[in-house]
Amino acid sequence: EARKKAEAERKAEEARLKAEAEARLKAAMAAEDARLAAEAQQRRQAQLDSARVRYVTDISNKVQRNWLRPSGSVGSYCRVLIHQIPGGEVVNVRLTECDGDAAFQRSVESAVRKASPLPAPPEPELFEREIEFIFEP
């Protein structure tokens, strides 16, 4: 009877140890899954950030190509806020900071309007109705 009792205790201890090992393994697997998911999310965010920079650069380049430089605009800049609709059509342009004269400001606004429709974003989720960038000729 003592042997049966010892055997039952040994089996119970083995079952307890096995359950603990399985729980540790499940926790380690869940932690690894979370780490991999976080890494994937970071990579995706880095891709989106890079694509966003390209997107704003493409818009800025298109505006620059449509810009007719007024005389005396050397060294001027403007912070431009563009409102667009899907498809890239510009519906409003606002210059929020500008160190150029009125002719320079009008030329920048005109260039933005002439650049309509704006380039499409490389990723659809990057589309924003408001885009702000610094126009520096």
C-alpha positions, 0 to 999 in steps of 0.5 A: 500500500505504501508503494501504491501511495508513493507511485501515485505521488510520483505520478502526480508530481510528474503530471504537475511538472509536465503541466508547468513545463507546458505552461512555460512553453505556451508563455514563451511561445506567446511572448515570441509571437508578440515579439514577432508581431511587434517587429513586423509592425515596426517594419511596416511602419518604417515602410509607410514612413518611407513611402510618406516621405516619397509621397510628399516629395513627389507632390513638392516636386510636381509643385516645383515643376509648375512654379514660375519663379518671380524675380527677387524670390531667392532664398524665400520659402513657404509652409504650404497646407493643401486640402485635396480630395481623393484623386488628388484634386486640390480644393484649397491652398493656404500658406501658413508661414511665408518669408517671401513677398506677395508676388512670391506667395501668389506664385507658390499658390498658383503652382500648387493649383496648377499641380492639381491633380496631385500624385497618388500616394504609393500606398492607399492608406497614406492618402490624407486630405490635408498635406503640409510641406515646406516649399523651398525653391 
